[in-house]
């Protein structure tokens, strides 16, 4: 096997972390992004928390509408941050940075996993901020169990975000112009958002709609950890979230490997 073939198949874990660190530092140094994510999260928390009148019932258990909205907003952060973070590959293609990465002495697999890990960790930071805000303003009550619930939600958020980033990579590797961006947002992101049951408590007869949306299971898993209630069986949530993330990240890796940069 030639040196080039070995290089193309080898995973460089040091480079993976450097690329992931680049994404994290880019987010941390952009104070406008941090402030906008905080303001947007607070806006969602207050608007939807106050907009849902009366109590919400899940599996026969009455839930405070603020807790319902808070857990949903935390999950929605994964969807928007993850998928648009994955689509930032298209931005790098436009401005030429992707060309510089592709000529680096590392495999495309290393580049893809480094980018995915960085965006997933960036998403994780924003999820932690949203849940922390929800806890601070009393949306989830004040209970010592929130400490371990908060710690447990982080690996779940990381797993869910990996799949969403994979979806973003699939889209960005096939995009050819910015005009396609609006169509993707309309036909992929928004249906996953509104039909997940994250912010709107659907009646039981509409449960089939949420079942067809794979992101609904991530939302449901979030609610189980934070609130102790769920619409679906927990084993089903875990299977769908793990399967969805695995399939999308594998397809995303394949798309990234075949991506052409002009």
Secondary structure as UniProt FT lines:
FT   HELIX           3..9
FT   HELIX           13..29
FT   HELIX           31..51
FT   STRAND          56..58
FT   TURN            59..60
FT   STRAND          61..63
FT   HELIX           65..86
FT   HELIX           88..95
FT   HELIX           97..102
FT   HELIX           108..136
FT   TURN            137..140
FT   HELIX           145..174
FT   HELIX           179..184
FT   HELIX           185..189
FT   HELIX           190..194
FT   TURN            195..197
FT   HELIX           204..206
FT   HELIX           207..211
FT   HELIX           215..227
FT   HELIX           234..258
//
